[in-house]
Amino acid sequence: WLCGGPGAAYLWVNPQQIAICEPKDVGWFSHQTPFEFDINHFVYNKGALKFWGGTPSVVPYIIAANSIAYFAALGIDKVRSHNLAILALIQQQLGKYVVSPTLQHQCSGTAILNFNMQQQHVLNELNNAGISVDARKLGIRVSPHVYNSADAVHKFIAVIKKAIKVAD
């Protein structure tokens, strides 16, 4: 959602909990003395670096910094209202398939649609139309963003409606 590119990540941990956390995926920066390179006597870094891991790729962080600046300038309220409008359009047109929360104060920026036995057919048709979604255990996860237009969402809806009619 922050459009940071692969490899950029953000983690917030309550400062009172850092001391008791022991991440499973660690790297040399996670170690209290990282430049000793002692893999046989691992001691967690006492601070937030314990979550870091190994040497990061710089490019995702450069992309992430630009993206954060872009979204800050655009305004989070504008991003959220656009997202809610797109989700409302999906809910209006495909409501009986939406299994995720739909109330604005309860929903995230995504929608989960469940097509039961037609799921794979719908996924295939979306893929054939060049529309990217995520297949999840409970259905298809749709994650519209500020760069998705109403026209793109109408195309998404039309492909699904056509797929469902063909499958019936």
N, C-alpha and C positions, 0 to 999 in steps of 0.2 A: 504494500500500500504506500510505502514511502518511495517506491521506485528506485531503490538503491542498487539494483543489480545483484547478481549472484555473489554471495560471500559477505555482503555487508549485513550486519545484524545489530540489534539494539537490545540491551538487557538492563532492566532495572531490578535491583534486589534491595529490600529493606535493609539499611545499614546494620540494624540489630541482628539480622539473620545471616550476614556474610560469614561470620566466624563459625557457624555450625554447618554451613553448606560444604559438601564435598562432591564437586562435579565428577562425573564418570569419564567424560571426554576431556582429557587434559593434554597440554603440550608444554613446551619448554618455558613459555611465559607464565604458565600456571604454577610453576615451582617457586618456592621462596628464594632460592638462589639459582636463577635460570642460567647464568653464565658458567656454572659448574658442570652443566650437562651430565648430571649424575642420575641416570635412570634407575639405578638400583636402590637409591635411598630418597624416594620422592617425599617432599614435604610441601603441602599446599602453601601458596602465597597467602599471607594474612589478610590482604586486601582484595579488592574486586578483580585484580589481575588473575586470581585463581580461575576465573571463568574464561579467560582469553584463549588459551590454546597455543598454537604455533604462530609462525610468521604469517601475517595477513597479506593478501594481495592488496595493493594500494588502489587500484582502479575502481573497485566497487565503492570505496569510501569517497573517492572524488565524485563519482556519480551520485552517491547518497547525499553529499553536502550540497550539490546543485539542486537535487530534488527537494530537499528540506527547505532550501531558500525559495524555490518555486512555490511550494505549497504554503509557506508562511506568507509570501506576497499575495497569493491568490486568496488566502483566508480559509480557515478550516470550516467556517459556517457555510461558505459557498460550496466547498467540496461536499460537505454532508447534505446540504439541501439538494444538490444535483443528484447525489447518490440515492437519496430517499425518493426523488421524483422518478428515477429509472426503476427502482425497486417497486414503486407503486404501479408503474406501467406493467411490469411483469406480473404483479399480483392481480391486477385487473384482468389481464388476458389469460393467465395460466393459473389462477388462484387455487383451483381444486388440486393442483399438483404441488403446490408450495407446502412444505412440511416444516419449514423453519419459522421462527417468530416473525410476525408481520407488523406488529404495532411499533411505531417509531421509537418509543422509549425502551423497547425490548429488543429490537433487531440490530444486528451488526450491519456491516456494509455488504453482506452477501445474502444470497437466497439459496436454499436447498430445494430442488424439485425432484419428486419421486414419480417415476413412470412405471414402476413395478416390472412386469414382464416385457414391457416395450423399451426398457432402459437402454439396452445395447443398440437397438435400432435407432433410437433418438440420438444416442452418442455418435453412431456412424453417420447419420445424416448431418449433424452439426459439424463433424469433422470434414465431411465431403464439401460442406459449404464454407469451410475455412474459418469456422467459429470455434474458439478455444474455451473449454470449460474443464472442470475437474470432476472425475468420477470418484464418488465417495461411497461409503458403506450404505448410507441412508438415501442416496440419490445423486443427482448432478448438482454440483456447487457452481453457482454463477456469481461472479465478483465484479459487477460493473464499477467503473471508476470515472473520474472527471473527464478522461479522454474518450469515453464511450458516448456516442451521440444517440439521440432518440431514434434516428434512422437505423443505426446499427442494432439497437435493441428490437426495433420492429422487424428487422430481417431475422434475428434470433427467434422471435416469437413465431414468425411465419414458417420458418423451417421446422420448428417443433410441431406446430399445428398440422402441417402437411405430413410429417412423419407419423403422427398419431393417427390421422385419418387412413393412411396407407396400411398401418399395422392393424387397424380394427377389423 
